[in-house]
Structures are given as C-alpha cells and as structure tokens.
Amino acid sequence: MYSYALLEPGYFYLVQEKENEELILLQVKVVSDYCMYVEKYHESIVQEWKRKTDPVFDIVELLSDEKMKEWTNAYYSNEDAFYEEDDE
C-alpha cells in the first residue's frame, strides 16, 4: 500500500485508491506541508484535498507527456458527443 505523499505535483498518474476499485487518472496540483490538492478525471473533473498520509492501494503508472497528449485528444474530442445542437 502507498500514500499520496509519493505523488509529485504536475504529473499525471493512474492509481487505484482501494483494492478492487477502478483506475483513476489524477494530477497533483498543489502540495502543502500535510496535504495535496488533486484533480481526478472520470466522468467529470473532481478537485479535492487529500492528506499526504491518505492511502493509495496501487500507483499503476506515471503517464508520459506523449500519453497525456493522446489521452487529452481522446477525452476532449468525446466531450462534444453528448451535446446536440438545437436548430430553431
């Protein structure tokens, strides 16, 4: 088992917070003495504070800049698929 303290600001990680849960993509935005402000990407973007001591079941992968560009293109290109324009 790991903790949030191992994650570095500015990087994107695929993590599993609890055993048998799905993977989460997250980025550490701010680090204070005892806490971290993170963005989690799922169906929507969730921003929250976590204690550095909060457990992370597994840090699966640190994503490279190249992989993040690929993910960004896929994530934001699908964003408009759920919205239809009204022709009035």
N, C-alpha and C positions, 0 to 999 in steps of 0.2 A: 504494500500500500504506500502511496505517495501523498504529498500535500501540495497545496497551491504555491508554497514557498519555492518550489523547484522551477516554476514557470517564470520566464523572463518577459519584461514589458516589450511590446511592439511585435512579438512573434505570434504566429497562429499555431494552435495545437489541436489535434484530435485527441480527446480524452474520454474516458468512461468514468463518470463520477462515482457510480455504485456498481457493484457486481450485477451482471445480467441486465443492465440498462443499455440503451442505445448510445452510440457515439455522439459526442457534441463537439462542434467546432467552436473554439473560443480564442479570444485575443486579450492579453493583459494590456490595459490602457494606462493605469496609474498604480504605483506601488508606494505605500506609506510604511511607517515603522512596523505596523502589525497587520495591515490589511492590503487587499488588492482590489482594484476596480476592473471588472472584466466585462467584455461583450460576448454573449453567446449567440450563435447563429443557428436558428432552427426554422420553424415556420415563420417566425418573426425574429427581430433582434431584441435580445433581452440584456439590459445593462444592470449590473448589481455589484455590491461589495461582498467580498469573501475574506474571511480571516486567512492569514497565511498558514495557519495550522489546520484549516478545514481539509478533510481527507479527499483524495482523488484515488479511485481504485486502480486506474491504469492510465499512464500517459502513452498513448499508442504511437503518436508520430508528431514530430515538428515539421510543419509543411514548408517547403522551399518557396521562394518568391515566384518561381515558374509555376508551381502547382497552385499557388494562390491566385495568380492571374487567370489560369484555366478555370478555377472554381468561381472567381468573380464574374467572368464572362458567362458561365452557365447559370449562376444564381440570378444575376440581374437580367439576363435575356428571358428567363422564365417568369420574371416578376409581372410583366405585362400580359401574360397569357390568361390571367384570372380576371382581367378587366375588359369589359366590352364597351365600345363607344356607342352612345345613343345618337341615332340620326333623327333629328327633329326638324 
